Amino acid sequence: MDKPVVIVVGAGPAGTRAAQTLTQAGLRPIVLDENRQQGGQIYRRQPENFVRPASKLYGASARSATALHTAFAELLPHIEYRPETLAWGVVDQQVLVEHNQRVEAIPYDALIIATGATDRIMPCPGWTLPGVFTLGGAQIALKAQACAVGAAPVFMGTGPLLYLVAWQYLKAGIKPRAVLDTSSLKTRIKGLRGLRHRPAILAQGVRYMAELMRAGVALHAGIQPVRIEERDDDDGLRVRGVTWRNSRGQLRHTVGDAVGMGYGLRSETQLTDLLKCDFAFDPTSRQWLPVTDEDGATSQQGVYTAGDGAGIRGADGAEYAGALAALRCLADLGLTVSAQEVARLRKALEPMTAFRTGLETGFPWPWRNAASLPDETVICRCENVTAGDIRRAAGSLDAPELNRAKAFVRVGMGRCQGRMCGLAGAEVLAAARNIPIEQAGRIRSAAPIKPLPAKIRGIMT
């Protein structure tokens, strides 16, 4: 009999370990990777001719990154690896992909979605200026292009990535002007109950902060962004700095020539949405996430999700979850799996789940800021939709939830399909209507989930 076809979407920590587990069972999975090289965002590789050491690229995670890269290299003879391939839709148990302007429909018997996460953004006035990047974008520039977003950047937001990126820039010879964190010391103390489950990871974060402070980088907690200031010179508009309020409400200004901003991560869930998997609101992260069992099986038969696309548990948590989802997939296909290995992986994920709760508690998404954003603040930059537009949709146009507002004012209708604006837009609408955030809903996905080239070739059955 022909062996079942299993497609793994994503080649980060979760996708790599899922593929490894499938090959160990004798299957030859198809691994779809949007990037040119395996590693995902967290372990994104530098170009072949760059020689920065792993310790500078990945910090305390250098050993894990190197191990994952090595494991994938060993997998290559046993998998069908398709780099630079976009999975842009699913239909009739086929994944729709695009590579080099050619589209194709790949049938599957089972599908493991390991698409990771992207930056979670709370807009503020000035965030669309040239020179403003997400934290992930600032990190990609450093890892994949070996360049900095500015000579004197300011990093603003909250969560572990904020300090990691600032530390990586420091190690690359770029001293940040400041790190501005919306979380307060009080919320961080509240998060310790969960954070203590992974003391080594907690210690890493403390070390990054300590090294930044020793280098003279100012770290400010409990801030509220006011606006990213602009300057107008011969080259056009550029970043001049950040105006913010400290924990006592006093106005402050930090000069800088670039800003990296991000408020934790949002799970990438478009494919699971297209597959009509059940979703549920997660009050811890204030996001809608796919409903899965403890092994990553969704409500749709033969569809599994693992890693940050199912909930943020970190890179090593994604590795465990990827292997666990693959074992569940194998069992559902009628193949024998080790009950001991399943139990081990489930046990390993327990502290990571508790740690995730600690992170969301200690470094919360600053959702309350949405209510005070000036009407002219751009929320959806693709369609230039402002906070005032969303408030008008919520008020005089009587949009009860975000998809109706999308129909009225085009929020989330641009090329990113709500990845950048969806969560903030929902918060603005909920505040305007004075309703719980879960009642504001979420932007539903539609294919293609990312833009396709204007000229494409190929046949889809």
N, C-alpha and C positions, 0 to 999 in steps of 0.2 A: 504494500500500500504506500501511496505517496505520504510523505510526512506533512503534518499541518504547517501552514504558512503563518508565522507570527511576525507582525510588524512592531518594531519599537520606534516611537517617535521621540527623538531627543537622544543626545549622546553625552549628557553630563553625568554626574555621579549616579543618579537613579537609572538612566538608560544604559549606562555601561554595565552596571551590576546585573540588570535584568537580562541583557544580552549574554553576559557571561554564564548566568544560571541556565539559560535556555540551551546554550551550546554544550554545557556539561550534561544535559539530558539527551544530546544527540541531534538537536534541531539546528537548523541554519537560519537564524532570524534575519530579517531585513531591518537595518538600522538607518533611519532617516535623520540627517543632521543638517540644520540650516547653516551651520558654520562650515568653514573650510577645513577645520581640524577639530577632532574630538576634544571634549573637556567642559563644554557648557560655559556659562558665564563665570562661575566661581573659579574654575580651573582653566580659564581661557588661555590658550597658548600664544606665545609671541611668535612672530615670523621666523622662518628657518634660519635666516642670516643674523638674527639678534642673539646676543649672548648674555643677557642679564641672568644671574643665578636664580634658581627657584626660590631661595630664601628671601630675595628682594621682591619677587613677583607675588608670592603667596603667603609670606610671613610665617606664622606658626603652623600653617597648613601645608607647608612645602612638601613634607614627607608624604602626606595623603595625596596631594596633587600628583607627585611623581609616581606613586604607586598606581594611581588610577590610569595615568597615561601609559605606563608600562603594561598594565593588564589589558588595556584596549589594543595595544600593538600586538600582543599575543593572540588576541581574538580575531584579527583581520583575516587569517586564512579560513576561519570557520564561520564567518558572517558575510552577508551581502551589505557592504557599507556604502551608503550614498551621501557623500558630503555635498554641501551647497545645494541642498534639495529642500524646497519649501513644501510642507504638508499644508495645503490651503483649504481643504474641504474633505468631507466624507459623505459617501452615498452608496446605498445598496451593498454594504460590506466591502467597500473599496475606498482606499485612501487616494485622494486626488493630490498629485504632486506636480511641481514645476522645477525643472533643472535646465539651465542654459537655454531659456526661452522655449522649452519643450514641455508639454503637459502630458500626463499619463495617469491612468487609473490602475492602482495595484490592489488586486483582491487579497483578502486575508481571512484566516480562520479565527484569529484572536489578535487583539490590538492592545498594546501597552503604551499609555500616553505618559511621557516623562518630559513635559515641555517647560518645567521650571517656573520661574517667576520674573517679574519686572519691577522696577521701582514704583513705589506708591507715592503719588505727588499730591500735596496740598498747595494749590496755586497761591501766589501773592502778587500784588502789583509789581510789574517789572520782570516777571519770571520768563517772559518770552523774548527778552533782549538777547542779541548775540553775545555769547560769552557765558550764558547760563546753561548748565548741563545737569542731567540727572547724575546721581552718584555712580550708577552703573555706567553711564556714558563717560564720565571722568575716569573711571577705572579701565574701561575698554581702551581709551586713548593711551593710557599708560602701558597696559599690557600688550595690546595688539599693534600699536603704532609707535610705542616708545616716545611719546610726546606728552606734554602737559597741556591742560586746558588754559593755563595762565601762568604768569611768573609769580603772582601773589594771590592765589585763590583763597576764597572763603568757603568753608564747607558748612552747610546748614541743613538741619533736619533732626532725625533721631534714629536710634537703633545701632546695632553693632557695626553695620556697614559704614556709617558715618565716620567712626573712629578708625576703622580699617583703611578706608580710602585716604583719609588724612595722613595716617601713618605711612602708607605706601608712597604717597607723594613726598613725605619727608625723607624716606629712604632713597628716593630717586633724586634727591637734591633740591626739591622744591619745598620751601618752608611755607606752610599755610599761614595766612594772616590771623585766622581764628577758626575755632569750631563752635558753632552756635547750635545748641541742643534744646529743643522744645520740651523735653522731659525734665522734670524737676528732681532734686535729690530725694524728695518725699516719695515720688512714684517709684524711683529706683529701689528705695528701701522696701516698698511694698512688693516689688517684684522678686526680692531675694528668696522668698519661699520657694518659688519655682526655679530660680537661677542656681540655687545651691545643689540641685540634682546633677549639675555638670560643673564641678569646681574647676576643672582644668580649663574649660572654655571661658568661664568667668574670669579666671586668672589671666588668660590671654588678653581679654578686653581691658582689664586693669593695667596690664603691661603696656598696651598701646597708648592708653591715656597718660601713663606715667612718662613714657618716652617723649610724647608730644609736649608735655609740660616741661620736662628737662630741657627740651630744645627751645623753650621760650614761646611756644604756641599757646595763645590764650584759649582756655576752655570755659564756655559759659553755659550754665544749665538754667532751665526754666524760662527760656526767652520766648518772646512772641514776635514773629517777623512782621514788619510794617511795610517795607517795600525794598526792592532791589533798585538802587539808584543808577541813573544813566549819565553818560557824558557824550557829547556830540563833538567829534573832531573831523579831520579831513577824511577819515576812513568810515565815517558814519557813526551810528549809535553804538556805544559799547558800555560795558559794566563799569561803574565807578565805585561801587561798594554796596553795603547792606545797612539799612536803618532798621533797628529792632528795639524792643522794650525788654528790660531786664526783669527779674522776678519781682522787683518792687515797683514795676510799672514805669521806670524812668527811661526816657528815650536815649538811645545810644546809636553810634554810627561806626562801622568798621570799613575802612578803605580796602579795596581789592580790585583786581582786574578781571576776575572770573568767579563764578559761583557754581559749586556742586551741591545739589539739593536732593533729598529723598527722605521719606518717612516710613522706613521699613519696606516690606515687599508685598506685592499683590500676586496671587497665584494666577498663572496663565491657564485659563479654563475654556478657551474658545472651542477646541475640538470636542471636549466632553459635552459642551452645550449643544453643538451641532448634532451629536449623537443622541440627543434628548435624554441624557442621563439626569437622574434626579439631583436637585440642588437643595441645600438648606442654609439658612443664615447662621453664621458663626459669630456669636456676640463677643467672643474674645478678640477677634481681629476686625470685627465690623465688616466682614466680607461674606459674599455668597460662595460656598464651596461645594464641589461634587460630594454626594452622599456615597460613602464607601464602607465596606466592612473593615475589620482590623487588618486584612491582608491586601487591601487595595482594589477589591472587586466592586465595580459600580452596579447601578441598577439595571444596566443593559448586559445581557449575556455575552461573554467573550470580550468585554471591554474592561480594562484595568487602568488605574492611574497611580502614579508613585512619585515621590519627591515633592518639591515645592509646589508643583501644580495641584497637589491635593491638600496642601497645608504646609506652612513653613516650619521645618524642623531641622534645618541646617544641612550641610553637605554630607556629613557622615550619616545623618538620619536618612537622607535621600538614598545613600548606598544600601542601607539595610532595607528600606522600603522597596527599592527596585528589585532586589533579590527576592523579597517576600512576595511581591506581586507576580514575579515570574514563576515562583513555586505554585502559587494559587492557579495561575494560568495553566501550568503543566498538569496539575491535578484535575482541573476542569476538562482538559483534553483527554483524560483517561490514563495519563502516565503516572508512574509511581514516584512519589516524592518522600523525602525524609521527614517524618513527623518531628524528630528531634531538632532538625534544622529550622523548621517552621517555628517551633517553640522558642528556640534560641533567638531568632530574629525578632519575634514578638516581644520577648523579654528585653532585648537590647533597645527597642524603640520606646519603652515605657518612660525612662528618664528624659528622653528627648522631647516627648510630648509634654511632660511637666515643665521642662525648660522653656518650651515655646510659650506656654502660658505665662511664665515668669517674664519673658521678653516683652510680650504684648502688654503686660501689666506695668513693667518698669519703664518701658519706652513706648508709651501709647501713641497711636495715630491721633494727631491733634484735631479731632473732628469739630470741636467747638469753634475753631477759627473760621469755619465756613460761614457762620451766621454773621460775622463782623466784616467780611470782605466787602470792600467798596463795590458798588454796582458795576463800575467800569472794568473790574478785574476780569481778565480773560480766563475762562475755565476750560473751554474746548478750543485749543489753538488751531486745530485742523479747519474748523468752520468759523472761527472767530466769535464764538458764543460766550457772552459775559455772564457774570453772576446775576446782573440785572435782568438779562434775557430769561434765565432759568426762573428767577423770582416772578417774572411776568407770566411765564408758563404755569407756574404753580398757583398764581393768584388769579388774574383776570381771565386767563385762558383755562383755568380749572383743571390742570393736568394733575391727576392723583398720584402718578408714579412716573419714573424716569423714562420709560418707553413712550408714554404719551407726550412728555415734554420733548423727547427726541423728534417726534412727528411734527410738533409745533415750531420748535426753534432750532432743530438740527444738531443738538448736543449729541456727541458720540457718533455722528454720521460720517466722519471723515476717515482718512486712511488708517488711523490707529484704532478705529472702531471702539472707542471708549477705554482703551488701555490706560491712557494718561488721565482722562477726565471723568471716567465713570464713577469712581468712588467719591471724588470731591463733588461732582454734580449731584449725586444722590444726597450728600450731606447738605448742600445748599437748598435743594428742594424740600428735604425733610424739615430743615429749620424754618423755611418760608411758610410751610403748611402746619408747623408745630405738630408733627407726627413722629412716631418712632422710626428710626432709620430703616428697619426691615420693611416697613410699609412703603418706602420710597422705591423698592424694587431694584432691578439691575438691568443694564443694557443687554439685550439678547444678541447673540452672535449670528452672523450670516456669512455665507461663503461668497467670495474668497475672504478668509479671515485676515489676510494681508494682501497688499497690492500685487497684481501680476503685471508682467511686461505688456506693453501695448501690442507687441507682435509676438504671438506664441504659435507653436507648431505642435502637432501630435494628434492622437485620436484617443478619446475616452469612450469606453464601452458602457 
